[in-house]
Every structure is written in structure tokens, then in C-alpha cells.
Amino acid sequence: MLQGKPLADTMRPDTLQDYFGQSKAVGQDTLLRSLLETNEIPSLILWGPPGCGKTTLAHIIASNSKKHSIRFVTLSATNAKTNDVRDVIKQAQNEKSFFKRKTILFIDEIHRFNKSQQDTFLPHVECGTITLIGATTENPSFQVNAALLSRCRVIVLEKLPVEAMVTILMRAINSLGIHVLDSSRPTDPLSHSSNSSSEPAMFIEDKAVDTLAYLSDGDARAGLNGLQLAVLARLSSRKMFCKKSGQSYSPSRVLITENDVKEGLQRSHILYDRAGEEHYNCISALHKSMRGSDQNASLYWLARMLEGGEDPLYVARRLVRFASEDIGLADPSALTQAVAAYQGCHFIGMPECEVLLAQCVVYFARAPKSIEVYSAYNNVKACLRNHQGPLPPVPLHLRNAPTRLMKDLGYGKGYKYNPMYSEPVDQEYLPEELRGVDFFKQRRC
Ligand SMILES: Nc1ncnc2c1ncn2[C@@H]1O[C@H](COP(=O)(O)OP(=O)(O)OP(=O)(O)O)[C@@H](O)[C@H]1O
């Protein structure tokens, strides 16, 4: 099973029961799910990152529609020509008029078709000759014709969460007959009952499964490929052992460790551990480099994260924080820059947004720094936390007095409305017991 087809293909589910994650798009009670269950498929654009299940969802729709005698035709925009599309449409017209059969046309990577190629479908989607399902990793607002887009329902699929990845991996692990070793109960896999067949008994550490789920970055194909490579590597080292040692028997048990799966994940960006320590180390290095006004190092850490597959919005959020924490009022426009960079990243995504972040990072590295507001605010927080007993009441003169009773109780009494005074107003704003405290000068309250 492991030698021929990619594991990801053999594990591709046929039914929604085995389609995990993506609850916002096809969870219980979603419109799409009920449409799929009643087999009323509208034209769809499935938009989501690689390996999140776009083709798989189309595959499930295909399995379902075949049961209802609906034709399902697949084209890939990477190699299909406009003539191929015309052929499919012609055939769909014939099927519709002679046999009353519907056709669903699935186009993978639809964003690769240019606008005029996309125009070819338009009238046929409109008159119902074909139901179009397009899959794309790119924002369809920019990559799909507006007219076509308005005739399709856009389904946003997300990176698969870690729990869904674990479930997908476990489904594959079970189907390969691999046993999972519980690391909280250390057992020697060699102590498991021996296997009489020539096939070795295979084991995988549970932490290897978790690591694989984390490092796959929501990409089920990457996770399943990683698992397949790790298993194949272990099996071939078992064979090597026999050859080298000249022994006629080979170890009857094979253990796949966390290191094996890390090696199995060969894509460089996956080796950047988005969920683990490396993620925090790199963002910390970026923050400190900007604080230290080192523009070179700042750019380096930024690139290391982005090239490693980090979510640009995660970096952008940190920049927003940095703008206030480290630059503050030394350059108040830093906050505007950071928010603009965040929104820009949100609009255009990777890889285009990398230069926005680079610009912002260099701006911040070069900017003057001030932690005045940050420290003063920390002093206020410390003051509140360290306070013994009930917090002091709000001084009466600072309170609003919307009712007669409140006025009678002295609310707002003696308050000096500043705009009425041409001179600076002498008035207390802190509670009585904090008089004289200056959070901007004090370290502790
Ligand atoms: N939600 C899911 N539930 C179960 N398995 C999944 C899911 N998503 C993906 N897979 C597994 O991962 C493999 C790759 O997924 P798929 O081809 O659907 O990704 P995709 O979103 O179309 O990616 P790409 O844009 O790279 O083509 C599938 O063959 C399947 O085994």
C-alpha cells in the first residue's frame, strides 16, 4: 500500500463522515451540508490553502452525485486548454438535452485560467448546462471573473486545525495497521506479542503523531506524505540492517519515532515549527532586533518566519503591539503603519504581503523608541493589583449626575469644566488616597 500511490490519495475520503475539520463550511447545520445531503449542488468556488481538502470535498460531491446519475467531470486548469472546456460543455449539452442528465464540472486551480477562459463557462453556468465547482488557493475576488463569481457560492475552507490533523493521521495509521505507543505508559515495543507473519509489526510514538499534526501546518497532504516517508524510511533501514548484518531474519518490529516524522517532513518551511518553540524564538528575535534598532537582523528574522510558512497576520499583530510598546509616543504614526500593514496583509495574503511587513519592520527598526506609556501603564496595573482592601471610590466631583437624586448626593459637585477656564485648572483627578502618585516616574505604586 505504501509503495505505489501517495498515501494522501489512497486515504482520500468518499464521504462527509471521514471529512474532518472545516466545520464552518460543511459542519452539521450548515447550508452546504444540507444541500450536499439533498444532492442539490450549486455552483461553488472552494477557496482555501493547500491540502485543506478542496479536491477532497469535490471528490465527495462526485461520489455522491454518481449515485444519483449525475455526471462529474474533472479538469485541471494547469493543463486544460479552452478547447477541452468547450468539449466538456458540448457533451454536457448533449447529456442534458438527450438524457436529462446533469453535469458537474470540477476545475482544480481555477485561478490559473485567464479571464477569457473563465468567460467560456459563464453562459453555461447561467443556463444550468453545467454546475461548476472551482478550487483555488488564491483569493477569488481577484482571480475569478466577477460575473462568474456572482453565479457561484464561495466556500472558504481553512487550514486544518491540529485536532483534525490528528484524526486524519490516525485514520491513516489505523488503515496501515500501525500501533500507537502511549508515551505516558512506557512500554518496550519489543515486548508486544511477536508477529508470525513476514511483515513486521509497526509502532509509532504518540508524540510523533502530535508532532506531525503540528508541523503539517494544517496541510493534510503534507502530514500524510510525512507519515508515508517516515514509515518507508524505517522499513528500508530494516532491510539495510539485514543486508549489512548478513542475517536471514530481520527485526520483526519497527518503531517510528518523533525524529523519523520530522525527517519525513522534508519541505523546508515545515521544519519551522509554527506551533512550537521555534515560532516563539523567532518572533522574540524579531521583536528584540527591532527594539535594538538592527534593521538587518529584523529583516532576517522576519524572512525566516515568513519563508517558514508563518501566518503573516501573526507577525502583523506583533508589529501592532510593538508600535505601542516600544515606539509609543516617540513616533505615534508607528501604530498607524502597523495597523495599515496588518490590514494590507489581510487583503492580499502571502506572498504579496511580505514586502508590506518588511517595510514596516525596517520602519520600526529605524524609528525612535519610547517605553514611557508602556511603563506608566504597567505601573498603574501594578498599583491596582497590589492594592489592599476595596478600591478607592471615584471622587464625587468626577461623577456624572444625570438624576436629581445623584445631584443631591453630591455627584459632580465642584467639578470644574476645563473649557470654561482660560487658565490651567487646579483640580484633582485621582482618588484621594493616590494623591501625588506619578505613574510616569514611579516604578512601583
Ligand atoms: N478535511 C479533510 N478530511 C480528511 N482528509 C483530508 C481533508 N483534507 C485533506 N485531506 C487529505 O489530504 C489529501 C490532500 O487534500 P486535497 O487534495 O483535498 O487538498 P486541496 O485543498 O485540494 O489541496 P491543493 O490546493 O494543494 O490541491 C487528501 O487526499 C486527503 O487524504
The ligand as an SDF file (V2000), in Angstrom:
LIG
                    3D

 31 33  0  0  0  0  0  0  0  0999 V2000
  -10.8060   17.6780    5.6310 N   0  0  0  0  0  0  0  0  0  0  0  0
  -10.1750   16.5420    5.3500 C   0  0  0  0  0  0  0  0  0  0  0  0
  -10.5540   15.3930    5.9510 N   0  0  0  0  0  0  0  0  0  0  0  0
   -9.9040   14.2320    5.6630 C   0  0  0  0  0  0  0  0  0  0  0  0
   -8.8430   14.1360    4.8290 N   0  0  0  0  0  0  0  0  0  0  0  0
   -8.4300   15.2570    4.2280 C   0  0  0  0  0  0  0  0  0  0  0  0
   -9.0710   16.5040    4.4430 C   0  0  0  0  0  0  0  0  0  0  0  0
   -8.4520   17.4480    3.7150 N   0  0  0  0  0  0  0  0  0  0  0  0
   -7.4660   16.8290    3.0560 C   0  0  0  0  0  0  0  0  0  0  0  0
   -7.4470   15.5030    3.3560 N   0  0  0  0  0  0  0  0  0  0  0  0
   -6.4490   14.5380    2.8870 C   0  0  0  0  0  0  0  0  0  0  0  0
   -5.3780   15.2660    2.3050 O   0  0  0  0  0  0  0  0  0  0  0  0
   -5.2170   14.9500    0.9250 C   0  0  0  0  0  0  0  0  0  0  0  0
   -4.9930   16.2310    0.1450 C   0  0  0  0  0  0  0  0  0  0  0  0
   -6.1520   17.0360    0.2070 O   0  0  0  0  0  0  0  0  0  0  0  0
   -6.7950   17.7750   -1.0580 P   0  0  0  0  0  0  0  0  0  0  0  0
   -6.2290   17.2300   -2.3230 O   0  0  0  0  0  0  0  0  0  0  0  0
   -8.2690   17.7750   -0.8800 O   0  0  0  0  0  0  0  0  0  0  0  0
   -6.2320   19.2160   -0.8040 O   0  0  0  0  0  0  0  0  0  0  0  0
   -6.5170   20.5430   -1.6140 P   0  0  0  0  0  0  0  0  0  0  0  0
   -7.1200   21.5240   -0.6610 O   0  0  0  0  0  0  0  0  0  0  0  0
   -7.2640   20.2610   -2.8620 O   0  0  0  0  0  0  0  0  0  0  0  0
   -5.0210   20.9860   -1.9000 O   0  0  0  0  0  0  0  0  0  0  0  0
   -4.3110   21.6490   -3.1960 P   0  0  0  0  0  0  0  0  0  0  0  0
   -4.7520   23.0760   -3.2450 O   0  0  0  0  0  0  0  0  0  0  0  0
   -2.8600   21.5310   -2.8340 O   0  0  0  0  0  0  0  0  0  0  0  0
   -4.7030   20.8130   -4.3750 O   0  0  0  0  0  0  0  0  0  0  0  0
   -6.4760   14.2080    0.5350 C   0  0  0  0  0  0  0  0  0  0  0  0
   -6.1790   13.2230   -0.4170 O   0  0  0  0  0  0  0  0  0  0  0  0
   -6.9510   13.5920    1.8180 C   0  0  0  0  0  0  0  0  0  0  0  0
   -6.3360   12.3370    2.0120 O   0  0  0  0  0  0  0  0  0  0  0  0
  1  2  1  0
  2  3  1  0
  2  7  2  0
  3  4  2  0
  4  5  1  0
  5  6  2  0
  6  7  1  0
  6 10  1  0
  7  8  1  0
  8  9  2  0
  9 10  1  0
 10 11  1  0
 11 12  1  0
 11 30  1  0
 12 13  1  0
 13 14  1  0
 13 28  1  0
 14 15  1  0
 15 16  1  0
 16 17  2  0
 16 18  1  0
 16 19  1  0
 19 20  1  0
 20 21  2  0
 20 22  1  0
 20 23  1  0
 23 24  1  0
 24 25  2  0
 24 26  1  0
 24 27  1  0
 28 29  1  0
 28 30  1  0
 30 31  1  0
M  END
$$$$
